[in-house]
Amino acid sequence: MGVSKRHLHSEQVNKLADLAKILSHPARISILNYIGDCDGCLCKDISETIQLAQPTTSQHLQVIKKAGLLNSRFEGNAQYYTIDKEKLTDLKELFTDFFEVTEQKCC
């Protein structure tokens, strides 16, 4: 694979592309949908609900968390996940801006 040449693009474009990668996997979308419905979810509960192995679910959770869309807290040995609402709002605004600008240019 060639060089990505990210430096040729604005920070906003790179950020949108990075976040789009997070949403490009159906399991991650399912995870975010499930976590959005609870006040704090365990990996075990998420994996059972979306029917993925717990290690696979854990890997997806780490990718989403690294992107900043999840918060987590420990209670004993259990790690509970919640959506970072501020980051989710930022994501929504990035996509909305992209579609509005693109739509204005093409139509």
N, C-alpha and C positions, 0 to 999 in steps of 0.2 A: 504494500500500500504506500502511496506517495505522501509527501509532506502536506499537512492540512492547510497551511498558510493562514492560520487564524488571525495573524497580525494584519491581514488585509481587510479585516472586517471590524465593525464597531464592537464595542464591549457589549452593547445591547443585543446585537445579532448573535454573538458568540454565546451569551447567556441564554437566549431563547433556544438556540440549537442544543445546548447542553440539557436544558430542561425538557425539550421535546424528546430527547433520547430516553429520559426517565419515563415519559408517558407512552413511549413506543412499544412497550411490552404489556400484553394484556394482563399478565399476573400482577404487575405493578398498579395498573388501573384498578383491578379488583381489590388489591390490598388497600389502596387509598379510599375506595368506596366503602369498604368494610370499616376501616378505622374512623372514617367520618361519622359513622353511626354510633360510636361508643366513646366513653369518657377516658378510656385507657384500655388498650388491648394487648393481650399476651400473644407472643409468636405462636404458641400452641393453638390458641383459639382461632387465630387468623388462618393458620395452615389447615386446620380442620374445616373451616368454613369455605375456603377457596379450593380445597382438595389438592393441595400440594404438599410434598414432604416438608417437614419442619426445617431441615437444613437449607432447602431451596428457598423457602419463605424467608428464612433468616438472611440469606444472601440478598434477596430482593429488598428486604427492609433496610439493610446496610447501604445499598445503592441509593435508595430514596432518602435515607437519613443524611448521607453524605452530600446530597444535593440541597439539603436544608429544608426539605418539606415535612420532616418528622421531628418531633421531640420525643425523648424517652426519659423515663425515671425508673429507678430501682426501688423496689419494696422487698427487702430481704434478698433472695436470689432471683426474684422475678423482675423482668424488665417490661414496663408498660409503655406502649407507643400511642402518641396522639399527633394529630396534624398540626403543624405550625400555621395557624390561620393567617398570620401576616405574610408569610412566604407564599401561601396559596393565593392570597389576594394579589401579590406581586406577579405571580405566574399568570394569573387571569388577565391582569393589565398588560403584560408583555404580549400575550396572544391577541388581545383585543386591539392594541395599537398596531400590531403587525397586520391583522386582517383589515382594519380600517384604512391604513396607508396603502396597502396593496390594492384594495377595492377601489380607492380613489384614483389610483394610477391606471387601472385597467378599464374602468367603466365610465 
